[in-house]
Amino acid sequence: KNQVEQSPQSLIILEGKNCTLQCNYTVSPFSNLRWYKQDTGRGPVSLTIMTFSENTKSNGRYTATLDADTKQSSLHITASQLSDSASYICVVSATRNNDMRFGAGTRLTVKP
Amino acid sequence: GAVVSQHPSWVICKSGTSVKIECRSLDFQATTMFWYRQFPKQSLMLMATSNEGSKATYEQGVEKDKFLINHASLTLSTLTVTSAHPEDSSFYICRASRGYEQYFGPGTRLTVT
């Protein structure tokens, strides 16, 4: 069983709308959680990084939350744009030594 | 943040030939490099981990004699796909790492005909 589960698997929204992507994990001991955006045919690009003590972090229209007690994270996208169409990947690290566990990603499609 | 480049960005080769993919960290000394393979609509699959100057550690199911990894310096790692077959066609991505810092390359699309 994957230690990082993301939902939904895919999502279609209209341009301008908001959406929230979910990530649940069982990775332990927890070091940090990262959200990446991956455009088709490109490498993942970091959106946010959160450690145990951080509950929320924003990067422009992207806001990530973390509840380390329930081992849940969310990525909220406001006022979506067509360019937000991509896969969003949740990655959880167990230690500082680069052991990163990947979620399967959420495929977001923003339609005009 | 640091920039990680991959070369080539895409390559087409004939079955049976070998292909080398380079991963360079341009302003960042990576103590560890990771290589991933990604098939369409799937997540990244870790192939191997390499530390500078050491032999790579391969994930279960990845043939080390087929996917040769060299991490000659803190800024360069190479992945050579030997005797490529059509099933090796995939998107290959490297990740440069130093402690807390992690940067992915832009990926290389390999098509084997």
Interface residues (C-beta under 8 A of the other chain):
Chain A: N32 R34 Y36 G41 R42 G43 P44 V45 S46 I89 R96 N98 M100 F102 G103 A104 G105 R107
Chain B: G1 V4 Q6 T32 F34 K41 Q42 S43 L44 F91 I93 S97 G99 Y100 Q102 Y103 F104 G105 P106 G107 R109
